[in-house]
Amino acid sequence: MPEIKVNQTKITPVLQRLKQQTAELNTTPSSIEFSQSRLNLIEEIKTIEEKYYDAIEKYKKSLLKVEEDVEASINTYVEKDEQLASGFNNLRK
């Protein structure tokens, strides 16, 4: 079976960068002021904008959740790998 090598020192900075850049995503709606209009277009634009920012916020939360899950999985993998390695070393003695 091929060996899986995980270099945690390379993965951790990537996950931290993902977390930082995700946090920098602007999910604050802009405050565009429209003049009074009887057209439904303005309300439609506002509705679309709200949905857009809601989608960005959900995307941001999803990215952060993925980052947390990946980090937890990597930590678990490294711990198990170290346990197995020490178990094999104990068997050799």
C-alpha positions as CSV (number, residue, x, y, z in Angstrom):
1,M,0.0,0.0,0.0
2,P,1.4,3.4,-0.9
3,E,2.4,5.7,2.0
4,I,0.5,8.9,2.5
5,K,2.8,11.7,3.6
6,V,1.3,14.8,5.2
7,N,3.6,17.8,5.8
8,Q,1.7,19.7,8.4
9,T,4.2,22.7,8.2
10,K,3.1,23.2,4.6
11,I,-0.6,22.8,5.1
12,T,-1.0,25.0,8.2
13,P,0.0,28.3,6.4
14,V,-2.3,27.5,3.5
15,L,-5.2,27.0,5.9
16,Q,-4.4,30.1,7.8
17,R,-4.2,32.1,4.5
18,L,-7.6,30.7,3.5
19,K,-9.1,31.7,6.8
20,Q,-7.6,35.2,6.6
21,Q,-8.7,35.8,3.0
22,T,-12.2,34.5,3.8
23,A,-12.4,36.8,6.7
24,E,-11.5,39.7,4.4
25,L,-14.5,39.0,2.1
26,N,-16.7,42.0,2.2
27,T,-20.3,40.8,3.0
28,T,-21.6,44.2,4.1
29,P,-24.2,45.4,1.7
30,S,-23.5,48.8,0.0
31,S,-25.9,51.6,0.8
32,I,-26.9,52.8,-2.6
33,E,-29.6,55.4,-2.5
34,F,-32.1,55.5,-5.3
35,S,-34.4,58.4,-6.0
36,Q,-38.1,57.8,-5.5
37,S,-39.6,55.8,-8.3
38,R,-42.8,54.0,-9.0
39,L,-40.9,51.3,-11.0
40,N,-40.5,47.9,-9.5
41,L,-36.9,47.8,-10.9
42,I,-35.4,49.5,-7.8
43,E,-37.1,47.1,-5.4
44,E,-36.0,44.2,-7.6
45,I,-32.4,45.5,-7.6
46,K,-32.5,45.8,-3.8
47,T,-33.9,42.2,-3.5
48,I,-31.2,40.8,-5.8
49,E,-28.5,42.7,-3.8
50,E,-29.8,41.3,-0.5
51,K,-29.8,37.7,-2.0
52,Y,-26.2,38.3,-3.3
53,Y,-24.9,39.4,0.1
54,D,-26.7,36.5,1.8
55,A,-25.1,34.1,-0.7
56,I,-21.6,35.6,0.0
57,E,-22.1,35.3,3.7
58,K,-23.1,31.6,3.4
59,Y,-20.1,31.0,1.1
60,K,-17.8,32.6,3.6
61,K,-19.2,30.5,6.5
62,S,-18.9,27.4,4.3
63,L,-15.2,28.1,3.5
64,L,-14.4,28.6,7.2
65,K,-16.2,25.4,8.0
66,V,-14.2,23.5,5.4
67,E,-11.0,25.1,6.7
68,E,-11.8,23.9,10.2
69,D,-12.7,20.4,9.0
70,V,-9.5,20.1,7.0
71,E,-7.4,21.3,9.9
72,A,-9.1,18.9,12.3
73,S,-8.7,16.0,9.9
74,I,-5.0,16.7,9.4
75,N,-4.5,16.9,13.1
76,T,-6.3,13.6,13.6
77,Y,-4.3,12.0,10.8
78,V,-1.0,13.2,12.2
79,E,-1.9,12.0,15.7
80,K,-2.9,8.6,14.5
81,D,0.2,8.3,12.3
82,E,2.4,9.1,15.3
83,Q,0.6,6.6,17.4
84,L,1.0,3.9,14.7
85,A,4.7,4.8,14.3
86,S,5.3,4.5,18.1
87,G,3.4,1.3,18.1
88,F,5.6,-0.2,15.4
89,N,8.7,1.1,17.2
90,N,7.6,-0.7,20.4
91,L,7.0,-3.9,18.4
92,R,10.6,-3.8,17.0
93,K,12.1,-3.6,20.5
